Amino acid sequence: MKIDLDLNQPAPKLDVMKMGIGLALSIAFFLSGSILNYFVPKVHAYAFMIIVVFLCKAFNLIPSYYQEAAVMFNQLIVKNLTAAVLAAIGIALLNLNVLAQALTWQFVVLCLVSVFVISIAAGIFGKLFGLYPVESMITAGMCNNSMGGTGNVAVLSAAQRMELIAFAQMGNRLGGALVLILSGILIQLFYR
């Protein structure tokens, strides 16, 4: 069974009010994560924010109007700020000396094997769940081996699949939230 995506839907008209609502909703989720982090400081605020968003989406707690507003705000940010963010991060984080020291043959083999294995596994599991294997390999495999949001943009723009950014971000954020939660708990257990 294949999932049929109707990509011929007309794009929603830009609405400044909806974008403002999307911004407010984003801030509300950020604040909810920060508040929960205050009560449970072992778990990072972003992990709580992702969990709250996931629960709201899973239990359909947010009306569709507000979901559309959040999507519109996301599209505004992705379309208008992606190039600037990629350039800024690339300039700020690029240290050729550190890169040259880290680029050993073991590191290259580890990276290639990691990307290959997780991409093949994502394609197989995607096919089992009725998804397109190539898109599963791109979003679940390659994006989760990238460096987060900017890596997602780089991978998806190279694959000409930018419409999958939400799935890639969700995979990174849910996986990242699990890593943050587990590492916060394990660090407290082993390093007292």
ABEGO torsion letter per residue (X at the ends): XBBBBBAABBBBBBBAAAAAAAAAAAAAAAAAAAAAAAABAABBAAAAAAAAAAAAAAAGABBAAAAAAAAAAAAAAAAAAAAAAAAAAAAAABBAAAAAAABBAAAAAAAAAAAAAAAAAAAAAAAAAGBBAAAAAAAAAAAAABBEAAAAAAAAAAAGAAAAAAAAAAAAAAAAAAAAAAAAAAAAAABX
